[in-house]
Amino acid sequence: MNLDRAFRCIFMGSPEFAVPTLLEIAHAFPGSVSAVLTQPDAPRGRGKRVSPTPVAELADQFQIPIYKPTSKFDILPILQRYEPDLVIVVAFGMILPRAVTDNFFCINGHASLLPKYRGAAPIHFALLNGETETGVTLIALNEVMDAGEMLAKEPLPIGPKDNLGTTHDALSHLCAEMTISFINDFLMDTMQSEPQVEDEATYTRKLTKADAQLDLSRPAIDLFNQVRAFAPSPGAFTILPGGVVLKVIEAEVVDDIFVPVTVKPEGKPSMPYRDYLLGHPPIL
């Protein structure tokens, strides 16, 4: 893309997953981020104190103008005000209307190897399903969720010791690296794209608290993957007699038997399961 001025972009993102990408853009292309759009302040953390998103906190450090739209219809006027060359979306938390994707080149970093695991919880479901590989796909956004043409795709192995935390962090940094590489290709007019194969698409849904509850009658490998998919937080859990909640933070499978390794009793810190057993009966 031949510009007669400095490159400028808008960044749209909200949670911690999006922070490395904004940080890398700010470092690699100083002054290029004209504005940041993020979710409104909301109760966050253990204390549920109303706080800005992690992306808003980082944007404030770089003195980037911040917008917190409450409706998708608020987005277009903001973009029209800045006329960016590129809109970069990473875990923004709101589907962009067609009026935006038709009038601005919007790219999205999605935490799966599309077209597999479109939707809200790709990392969780990759772990729940025992995948040994995931990745990041950059797509050109259109009006259909996660269905745009693929601009870049990079795999990431999932090891048996990986969980939601480690996989999330690795993917967030991979997304940042891929975004910087894509911007360079975009500026050099060397970017390429390919369509997704719709017949291969799979979908994820928003998770609920019930998804983290362990059914100890299920196969050991399913329980193991469920623990990984919610570790270290919020944690898979089982409800003991008397309604007491016990979280299982780490587990393993030994001879096809599910074995907790680290647990967190209700109201107490995490501890080795063997220590928990000193004062409590086995959970299975």
C-alpha positions in Angstrom: 0.0 0.0 0.0 1.6 3.2 -1.1 1.0 6.0 1.4 2.0 9.6 1.1 1.8 9.9 4.8 2.5 7.9 7.9 0.6 4.6 8.4 -2.4 4.9 10.8 -4.6 2.2 12.3 -7.4 1.7 14.8 -7.0 -1.0 17.4 -10.1 -2.8 18.7 -9.6 -5.2 21.6 -10.5 -5.7 25.3 -9.1 -8.6 27.4 -5.6 -9.6 28.3 -5.3 -11.7 25.1 -5.3 -8.5 23.0 -2.6 -6.7 25.0 0.5 -8.1 23.4 -0.7 -7.2 19.9 -1.4 -3.6 20.8 1.9 -3.4 22.6 3.9 -4.7 19.7 2.1 -2.3 17.2 2.9 0.6 19.5 6.6 -0.4 19.6 7.0 -1.4 15.9 5.0 1.5 14.5 5.2 4.4 17.0 2.4 6.8 16.7 0.4 4.7 14.2 -2.5 3.8 16.5 -4.9 6.7 16.1 -7.4 5.4 18.6 -8.4 2.3 20.6 -11.9 1.0 20.9 -12.6 -1.3 23.8 -15.4 -2.6 26.0 -16.8 -0.3 28.7 -15.5 -0.4 32.2 -17.0 -3.3 34.2 -16.6 -5.1 37.5 -13.4 -7.1 37.2 -11.2 -9.3 39.4 -11.9 -10.9 42.8 -13.1 -7.6 44.3 -15.4 -6.9 41.4 -14.2 -3.3 41.3 -15.4 -1.4 38.2 -12.2 -1.1 36.1 -11.2 -0.4 32.5 -10.2 -3.3 30.3 -6.6 -4.4 30.1 -6.4 -2.9 26.6 -7.7 0.4 27.8 -5.1 0.5 30.6 -2.3 -0.1 28.1 -3.7 2.5 25.7 -3.8 5.0 28.5 -0.1 4.4 29.1 0.7 5.3 25.5 -1.7 8.3 25.6 -3.8 6.8 22.8 -7.4 8.2 22.6 -9.8 5.6 24.0 -13.4 4.9 23.0 -15.8 2.6 24.8 -18.8 2.0 22.5 -21.9 0.4 24.1 -23.4 -0.4 20.7 -22.1 -1.7 17.4 -23.8 1.3 15.8 -21.4 3.6 17.6 -18.4 2.2 15.8 -18.7 3.6 12.3 -18.8 7.3 13.3 -15.6 6.8 15.3 -13.8 5.1 12.4 -15.0 7.8 10.0 -13.5 10.5 12.2 -10.0 8.9 11.9 -10.1 7.3 8.4 -7.6 4.5 9.3 -5.7 2.5 6.7 -6.3 -0.6 8.7 -8.6 -1.7 11.6 -7.0 -4.4 13.8 -9.4 -6.4 15.9 -8.3 -8.8 18.6 -10.9 -10.1 21.1 -12.9 -6.9 21.0 -16.1 -8.5 22.2 -18.6 -7.2 19.7 -19.4 -8.2 16.2 -18.8 -5.4 13.7 -21.7 -4.3 11.6 -21.5 -4.6 7.8 -21.3 -0.8 7.5 -17.9 -1.1 9.1 -16.5 -4.1 7.3 -17.7 -2.8 3.9 -16.1 0.6 4.3 -12.9 -0.2 6.2 -10.3 -3.0 5.9 -10.7 -4.8 9.1 -8.5 -7.7 10.2 -9.0 -10.1 13.1 -6.7 -12.3 15.1 -8.6 -15.5 16.0 -7.2 -18.1 18.4 -7.7 -21.2 16.3 -6.7 -22.7 12.9 -9.8 -21.6 11.0 -12.2 -22.7 9.8 -12.0 -25.0 12.9 -13.3 -23.6 16.2 -15.0 -20.4 15.1 -16.9 -18.6 17.8 -16.5 -17.5 21.4 -14.3 -20.1 23.1 -11.7 -21.6 20.7 -9.0 -22.2 23.3 -11.2 -23.9 25.8 -12.7 -26.2 23.2 -9.4 -27.1 21.7 -8.3 -28.3 25.2 -11.6 -29.9 26.0 -11.4 -32.0 22.8 -7.8 -33.0 23.5 -6.3 -31.3 20.5 -2.5 -31.5 20.1 -2.3 -28.4 17.9 -4.0 -25.1 17.7 -2.9 -21.7 16.3 -3.8 -18.2 15.2 -5.5 -17.2 12.0 -5.6 -13.6 10.8 -8.7 -13.0 8.7 -10.3 -10.1 6.8 -13.5 -9.5 8.6 -16.9 -9.6 6.9 -20.4 -9.7 8.3 -20.3 -13.5 9.0 -18.6 -14.4 12.3 -15.0 -15.7 11.8 -15.7 -16.5 8.1 -13.6 -14.0 6.3 -10.7 -14.8 4.0 -7.5 -16.0 5.7 -4.6 -13.6 5.5 -2.1 -15.7 7.6 -2.2 -18.9 9.7 0.4 -20.3 12.1 0.1 -23.5 14.2 1.0 -23.9 17.8 1.5 -27.3 19.5 -0.4 -28.2 22.6 1.6 -30.3 25.0 0.1 -32.6 27.7 1.2 -30.2 30.4 -0.4 -27.2 28.6 -3.6 -25.7 30.0 -5.8 -22.7 29.4 -3.3 -20.3 30.9 -0.2 -21.5 29.0 -2.1 -21.9 25.7 -3.8 -18.5 26.0 -0.5 -16.7 26.7 1.4 -18.5 23.8 -1.4 -17.7 21.4 -1.6 -14.1 22.4 2.1 -13.6 21.7 1.8 -15.5 18.4 -1.1 -13.2 17.4 1.1 -10.2 18.1 4.0 -11.5 16.0 1.7 -12.4 13.1 0.0 -9.0 13.2 3.3 -7.1 12.9 4.3 -9.4 10.0 1.0 -8.8 8.3 1.2 -5.0 8.7 4.6 -5.1 7.0 3.1 -7.2 4.1 0.2 -4.8 3.9 2.5 -1.8 3.6 4.6 -3.5 1.0 1.6 -4.7 -1.0 2.7 -8.3 -0.6 -0.2 -9.7 1.4 -2.0 -12.8 0.3 -5.3 -14.4 1.2 -7.3 -17.5 0.7 -10.9 -18.4 1.4 -12.0 -20.7 4.2 -13.5 -24.1 3.3 -17.0 -23.8 4.7 -17.6 -27.5 4.8 -14.7 -27.8 7.3 -16.1 -25.2 9.7 -16.7 -26.0 13.3 -18.2 -23.7 16.0 -17.7 -23.0 19.7 -20.2 -21.4 22.1 -20.0 -19.3 25.1 -19.2 -21.3 28.2 -21.1 -21.4 31.4 -20.1 -22.4 35.0 -21.7 -25.8 34.4 -19.1 -26.5 31.7 -16.4 -26.5 34.4 -18.2 -29.0 36.7 -16.5 -32.4 36.7 -18.7 -35.5 36.3 -16.4 -38.0 37.9 -18.2 -40.9 36.1 -16.8 -39.8 32.8 -13.7 -41.3 31.2 -10.4 -40.3 32.8 -9.1 -38.6 29.6 -12.2 -36.4 29.4 -11.8 -35.3 33.0 -8.1 -34.6 32.4 -8.9 -32.4 29.4 -11.6 -30.6 31.3 -9.2 -29.7 34.1 -6.7 -28.4 31.5 -9.4 -26.3 29.8 -10.2 -24.4 33.0 -6.8 -24.2 34.6 -5.5 -22.3 36.4 -8.6 -20.1 36.5 -11.5 -20.4 37.0 -10.8 -24.0 37.7 -12.7 -27.2 37.0 -14.6 -28.3 40.1 -16.6 -31.0 41.8 -19.2 -30.6 44.5 -18.6 -32.8 47.5 -21.1 -34.0 50.1 -22.6 -31.1 51.9 -22.3 -28.8 48.9 -18.6 -28.0 49.4 -16.8 -27.0 46.2 -13.4 -28.5 45.4 -11.5 -27.2 42.4 -9.0 -29.4 40.6 -6.3 -27.2 39.2 -4.0 -30.0 37.8 -4.5 -33.6 37.1 -3.0 -36.6 35.3 -4.1 -39.9 33.9 -2.4 -43.0 35.3 -3.3 -46.4 33.9 -6.6 -44.9 32.6 -7.4 -43.6 36.0 -8.0 -39.9 36.6 -5.7 -38.6 39.4 -5.9 -35.1 40.8 -2.5 -33.5 41.4 -3.3 -30.0 42.7 -6.6 -29.0 44.2 -8.1 -25.9 45.8 -10.6 -26.4 48.6 -13.3 -23.8 49.0 -11.9 -20.8 50.8 -8.4 -22.1 51.0 -5.2 -21.9 48.9 -4.2 -24.5 46.3 -2.5 -27.6 47.7 -1.1 -30.9 46.5 -3.9 -33.5 46.4 -1.8 -35.9 48.5 -1.9 -33.2 51.3 -5.6 -32.7 50.9 -6.1 -36.5 51.4 -4.4 -36.2 54.9 -7.6 -34.7 56.2 -10.3 -35.7 53.6 -11.5 -38.8 51.9 -10.6 -39.4 48.2 -13.0 -37.6 45.7 -13.2 -40.8 43.6 
